[in-house]
């Protein structure tokens, strides 16, 4: 272990991350369950309805075990294996899982580089809040790829160089001032300096004023101003890292929030150069343009697979025959099948108000609602009971809307289903 790794280990031994109370659970947090659910990742990958029972999930750099807990809660029946190089973090993780009495979760005091010692291959790997801290993120990705099963998916993330620019500048400023160790004395020094900066200085505006609620939180100072090894990346760096590890991007976990169309006023025709990118640009170009225009995501949070394993997934319903429609079924994402959302649907129908499908689940797109008019919302109710045959579902939708079976009306229904399906809110299986 080199000196940088040792400093980082000591930091997490002293302050296991995340510092979340044992009492907290993700069972009532549909957004956390959505992003940690194997059904989300595998469906968005190849429209596979994945049953997590019996699958093996690695939480690489599991820290205090909160994300391991979320993985277990989101994937009933899966085996969760957490590893971390911080002995104190592993101890906290074990106490957390014991507190909740969750079965099928195990922890190992082990560096990611030593994963082959476990003798396991994994269906899914979660490497959360790790890659931006290590000296060789491409090497870590290579090591994780080596223990990934064929057909498996790897989730990782990087700190955004652009979104976190004020904090990276602050970190360098404090290093120049000799403030580097994550202790109470250093935190008090940072607090005093930031308080005394002029109100219009860059650091005061970007790294202090918006965070007034966190300014009494010791962990917040450590993770933003004193984090050992913290580095920022762009989407260009992301693609280079993946290429170096012979991995391919599947997509961003919050892909809906990387939609370029959200950044433009679409009430008027767009300049031709922009329209060309929106309609014909590749993922690399679109993601780069988004971060340059907006760049507001702290994490570049992504799913990836080994090179040449990524599938070219056609648009839903492309090339379907009548037999395909008759044999297909449709279901809701498990994190939408909640009693709370069903009650909201019934209330909307009875009150003749539009129903918001992502009332609770606003991941992966936080910027807009998916509204169903009350006269057609009733067709959604059977989805809370079980998957439904697709054609009768469409026919019932059409009947509730009072429409004729014209191609334009049916086409609008198909389009709405496809729009919900792109986020795995609707899951369609042939």
URBELUR-V206041 format. One line per field, one symbol per residue. phi: phi as a letter, one per 20 degrees, with the letter a starting at -180 (. if undefined). psi: psi as a letter, one per 30 degrees, with the letter a starting at -180 (. if undefined). A space follows every 50 residues. Layout:
phi = ???
psi = ???
//
This chain:
phi = .efffffffffeffbgdeedggffcegddffffffefffffffffbleee efgnfddedenflfnffffffffecgneedddcbeeffffffgfffffge meenccccfbfgfdggffmcdcfbcdcdmcffdefcffffffffgfdefg necddbbcfffffdgfffffgfffffemdceecgffffffgffffefffd fgfffeccgfdffefddggffffddcffnfcdcdfffgffffffelccfe refdgfedfgffeceefcgeggffgfffecfefgfffffffffdldegde dcdbbggmefeeefggmfmfegffffeeccbeggfeedgfffffffffff eldgdefdgdeddeceebededfgfdfffegfffeagdgfffffffgfff fmeefefffffffgffffffffdmfecdce
psi = kleeeeeeeeefeeikklikkefklgfgifeeeeffkfeeeeefeghkjk jfkflkkkjjhfbggeeeeeeeefikflkkjkkkfjeeeeeeeeeeeeef hklgklkkjklefgefffhlkkekkjikheeffkeieeeeeeeeefgklk glkkkllkkkeeegeeeeeeeeeeeeggjekileeeeeeeeeeeefkkfg leeeefgeefhffffgjeeeeefefgjkgkllllfeeeeeeeefghlkke lkfhefggjefffljgflklkeeeeeeeeflleeeeeeeefeeehgkekj klkllkkgfkkjjlkkfkgkleeeeffllkllkeffhleeeeeeeeeeee fhlkkjeheejgkgjfflljkkkeffffffefffelkkkeeeeeeeeeee fgllileeeeeeeeeeeeeeffggekjkk.
//
